[in-house]
Amino acid sequence: MATWERWYPLACAGGAALAYLLMPTLSGNPLPTTWPILLSAIITVAGVALGFLATIKSILISIDDRPIIQRMKDAGIYNKVVRYLSAAMVWSFWLTLISCAAVLFDYSQAAPWGRREVIWAAVWIFFAVGSLLSYWRISRIWNTILDCIETKHPS
């Protein structure tokens, strides 16, 4: 289970991008002309998520003296949580960059996409799914930490 937890954002992101590439019914049609508006919103959300993740990481470091943090260290999962936070920050950063680049494309053409557009869309799907799942992974862990933060360490 630990292996799955570590790799599922990457594996599912790759699977989603590959599924998009292999399904002509999806990849053969251009995105709607309103797509740049959604990309703009995604840029904002991914940027804000990056800030929140950095805040969570600093909070985690600042509560170093709490019993829950000591138990995490004793259990050997503290470094894993920090790595997952860092991974979510990297996913968010790349989603922001790829979305910024995607805003530059012209989505007004109604003709079927060429190979270049399909590959760019698959790259964007890869980073969008990876980001979403990395956010999900760290938010589950962070909620568990917050739920247990006041629990005293058994002496």
Secondary structure, DSSP 8 states (H G I E B T S, - for coil): -HHHHHHHHHHHHHHHHHHHHH-HHHHTS---TTHHHHHHHHHHHHHHHHHHHHHHHHHHHHTTTSHHHHHHHHHT-HHHHHHHHHHHHHHHHHHHHHHHHHHTS-----S---HHHHHHHHHHHHHHHHHHHHHHHHHHHHHHHHHTTT-----
